Amino acid sequence: MVEHLVFLTGHLAKTRLENVLAGLEKRDFTYDIVDIGVKVAALMTEEIIKRRLKCPSGADRVVLPGRFRGDIERLTAEFGVRFVRGPDEIADLPAFLGRKGRAIDLSRHDVRIFAEIVDASALPLDVLLERARALAAAGADVIDLGCLPDTAFGHLQEAIRRLKAEGLAVSVDSADLAELEAAAEAGADFLLSLTEHTLDLAIRHKVTPVLIPAIPGDLESLGRVIEMAREAGIDFIVDPVLDPIHFGFAASLGRFIEARRRWPDAPMLMGTGNLTELTDADSSGVTAVLLGLCSELSIGNVLVVNVSPHTVRTVEEHDRARRIMHAAKRDGALPKGYDQGLLQVHDRKPFPFTTNDIEALANTVRDANFRIMTAADGVHVFNVRGHRTGQDAFSFFPDLNVATDGAHAFYLGAELTKAEIAWKLGKRYVQDEPLAWGVAVPEKTDDRTRLAEAGHTLRTKKEGK
């Protein structure tokens, strides 16, 4: 049966909504548009909807504006029809409808993140534990304790026991066999960088080793240690070792591909830090490519490092990337259109409105409140007194007539600067909302069952200041 949708909107958005829906190709649903009687669609409330909506017969779903703040479950129960939130912007409605309202599932992944604390031996126990908890909260599955050359790790065993007591899995990476022995005795889950010459340690303690070639780049020695581990009947993970750019990077990619060909069922690990840490590029894009390679080669483990400040959110980036790649692989699709978390500097659709759209909206405004929007030609500011377009936040000030209104001037300066930054970068701007930086900045939690608080300028006016 053909689904019948009801779209709730307000006066200002109705024409735009009508045009978008009428322009859809291969539409597999019928629809009604209901103007609920408010000027701005996002200002409709549960009570307004309950009082004013006469739901058309035969409706299967009622689509609310994405910024609607109210309890959609209560509305569903009240009307006996399923209410859903659509996208925040009408321009994104075709994509929303193309997926028929199906939420994208990023809850699953098939990659385990080892997050290394590279200077663990030099950290006091309380600092080490605090850092481990932060890594786990960011998405790490295993806390890797990195041991430094010529630096005693006297609290190694205590650190392992404390981390294990908190429910954290632990790995240890050291070139010192005595430290690896101590780690195994304390209950470490994994020992990193073992070769055919050191594998016996893992066999004796029945701990899972991460195996590397005894000679850098030598898959033959890697093959020998794999056979030794198989004969011993222990679990293991294979790491052909990813090298930095200009120091064997291309050849190391070939090793991963060849290793997967030779050992199609062997669990594998890729240490991504040699690219993210040692390349001056935003780490989110580098991570996306490397996790895409892991997805294609079924590499189920990554070793993540954060030493350089430019990789401060690398665990979060790996966590989001593994989920995106898993969902795309499951769907047999490109890793595109699933999530914006790795699009930090630019957006795929930065300007949901054209200049003509904004001009049409500006012509309907009948009050003095300033609206700020962006389009490909720059920043737009408009109210009942006029419509101005520019590309420099400071250029607007002489025409705004707020020189004697400090609170309003401050607000407009902040918003216009934010809009200018968004326009220059090609990011989406929404008035009174923070710019979205993906996982590069902790996401703001937004309870859309409740109305937003008044902004600074409105609060100031209400308080009579």
Stockholm file with secondary structure:
# STOCKHOLM 1.0

chainA/1-465         MVEHLVFLTGHLAKTRLENVLAGLEKRDFTYDIVDIGVKVAALMTEEIIKRRLKCPSGADRVVLPGRFRGDIERLTAEFGVRFVRGPDEIADLPAFLGRKGRAIDLSRHDVRIFAEIVDASALPLDVLLERARALAAAGADVIDLGCLPDTAFGHLQEAIRRLKAEGLAVSVDSADLAELEAAAEAGADFLLSLTEHTLDLAIRHKVTPVLIPAIPGDLESLGRVIEMAREAGIDFIVDPVLDPIHFGFAASLGRFIEARRRWPDAPMLMGTGNLTELTDADSSGVTAVLLGLCSELSIGNVLVVNVSPHTVRTVEEHDRARRIMHAAKRDGALPKGYDQGLLQVHDRKPFPFTTNDIEALANTVRDANFRIMTAADGVHVFNVRGHRTGQDAFSFFPDLNVATDGAHAFYLGAELTKAEIAWKLGKRYVQDEPLAWGVAVPEKTDDRTRLAEAGHTLRTKKEGK
#=GR chainA/1-465 SS CCEEEEEEECHHHHHHHHHHHHTCSSCCEEEEEEECSCSSGGGCCHHHHHHHCCCCTTCSEEEECTTCCSCHHHHHHHHTSEEEECCSSGGGHHHHHHTTTCCCCCSCCCCEEEEEETTGGGSCHHHHHHHHHHHHHHTCSEEEEECCTTCCCTTHHHHHHHHHHTTCEEEEECSCHHHHHHHHHTTCSEEEEECTTTHHHHHHHTCEEEECCSSTTCHHHHHHHHHHHHHHTCCCEECCCCCCTTTTHHHHHHHHHHHHHHSTTSCBEEETHHHHTSSCSCHHHHHHHHHHHHHHHTCCEEEEECCSGGGTTHHHHHHHHHHHHHHHHHHTCCSCSSCSTTCCSCCSSCCSSCHHHHHHHHTTCCSSCCEEEEETTEEEEEETTEEEEESCGGGGHHHHCCTTCHHHHHHHHHHHHHHHHHHHHTCCCCTTSCCCCGGGSCCCCCCTTSCCCCCHHHHHHHHTC
#=GC SS_cons         CCEEEEEEECHHHHHHHHHHHHTCSSCCEEEEEEECSCSSGGGCCHHHHHHHCCCCTTCSEEEECTTCCSCHHHHHHHHTSEEEECCSSGGGHHHHHHTTTCCCCCSCCCCEEEEEETTGGGSCHHHHHHHHHHHHHHTCSEEEEECCTTCCCTTHHHHHHHHHHTTCEEEEECSCHHHHHHHHHTTCSEEEEECTTTHHHHHHHTCEEEECCSSTTCHHHHHHHHHHHHHHTCCCEECCCCCCTTTTHHHHHHHHHHHHHHSTTSCBEEETHHHHTSSCSCHHHHHHHHHHHHHHHTCCEEEEECCSGGGTTHHHHHHHHHHHHHHHHHHTCCSCSSCSTTCCSCCSSCCSSCHHHHHHHHTTCCSSCCEEEEETTEEEEEETTEEEEESCGGGGHHHHCCTTCHHHHHHHHHHHHHHHHHHHHTCCCCTTSCCCCGGGSCCCCCCTTSCCCCCHHHHHHHHTC
//
